[in-house]
Amino acid sequence: MTESVRRTGDASPEQRMPEWDGDHVRDAASVDVDGELLGVDPSELGDEDLIREMQSLHRTRLDTLRHAADSALANHLRRTAELETEYLARHPGREVDPSRLRDL
């Protein structure tokens, strides 16, 4: 077990981030220190831009989780939640690959 896990117990990154509040992100987390918005509102993105933004976040996920400052990880979590929530709102009946399902 690593030292950081021992210090924080079994808390997930979301539980350790002060900006994260359970299943949603506090409104203040969407604004940086200077009061500027952090990223374009996902509802204003076209489908291609939304997908591109999600791909970028997923591509940098492990590096951010392992090496970024807590504030950067909190921003990453917030932005991922915003973009994925928007995607699911646009595609509630998204195609599910049968090979990804488990037998019950």
C-alpha positions in Angstrom: 0.0 0.0 0.0 1.4 3.4 -0.9 2.0 6.2 1.6 -0.7 8.4 0.0 -3.3 5.7 0.3 -2.4 5.1 4.0 -2.7 8.9 4.7 -6.1 9.2 3.1 -7.5 5.8 3.9 -9.5 4.2 1.1 -11.0 7.5 -0.1 -11.5 7.8 -3.9 -10.1 10.8 -5.7 -13.6 12.3 -5.8 -13.9 11.9 -2.0 -10.5 13.6 -1.5 -11.3 16.6 -3.7 -12.8 19.6 -1.8 -14.5 20.8 -4.9 -16.3 17.4 -5.4 -19.6 16.8 -3.6 -20.8 13.3 -4.0 -22.5 12.7 -7.3 -22.2 16.3 -8.5 -19.8 19.1 -8.6 -20.4 22.3 -6.7 -21.1 25.3 -8.9 -18.1 27.2 -7.6 -15.8 24.5 -9.1 -16.7 25.7 -12.6 -15.0 29.0 -12.0 -11.2 29.6 -11.5 -9.6 31.9 -9.0 -10.0 34.9 -11.4 -13.7 34.2 -11.8 -13.4 32.9 -15.3 -15.2 29.8 -16.5 -13.1 26.7 -16.9 -14.1 25.4 -20.4 -16.9 25.9 -22.8 -20.4 24.9 -21.6 -20.8 21.4 -22.9 -24.4 22.2 -24.1 -22.8 24.8 -26.5 -20.5 22.2 -28.1 -21.5 20.3 -31.3 -21.4 16.5 -31.2 -17.9 16.3 -32.8 -16.5 18.8 -30.4 -18.1 17.1 -27.4 -16.6 13.7 -28.5 -13.2 15.3 -29.1 -13.2 16.9 -25.6 -14.1 13.6 -24.0 -11.4 11.8 -25.9 -8.8 14.4 -24.8 -9.8 14.0 -21.1 -9.7 10.2 -21.3 -6.3 10.3 -23.0 -4.9 12.3 -20.1 -6.8 10.6 -17.3 -4.1 8.3 -15.9 -1.4 11.0 -16.0 -3.7 13.5 -14.2 -4.7 10.9 -11.6 -1.1 9.9 -10.9 0.8 13.1 -11.1 -1.4 16.3 -11.2 -2.0 18.6 -8.3 -5.2 18.1 -6.4 -6.7 21.2 -8.0 -5.9 19.9 -11.5 -7.4 16.5 -10.6 -10.5 18.2 -9.3 -10.9 20.2 -12.5 -10.4 17.1 -14.5 -13.1 15.3 -12.6 -15.5 18.3 -12.9 -14.9 18.6 -16.6 -15.3 14.9 -17.3 -18.6 14.8 -15.3 -19.9 17.9 -17.3 -19.0 16.4 -20.7 -20.2 12.9 -20.0 -23.4 14.1 -18.5 -24.1 16.2 -21.6 -23.3 13.2 -23.8 -25.7 10.9 -21.9 -28.4 13.6 -22.1 -28.0 13.8 -25.9 -27.8 10.0 -26.3 -30.1 8.4 -23.7 -30.6 5.4 -26.0 -27.0 5.0 -26.9 -26.0 1.8 -28.6 -24.8 -0.9 -26.1 -22.3 -3.4 -27.5 -23.7 -6.9 -26.5 -20.1 -8.2 -26.1 -19.7 -5.7 -23.2 -22.6 -7.2 -21.2 -22.2 -9.7 -18.5 -24.3 -12.8 -18.1 -26.7 -12.5 -15.2 
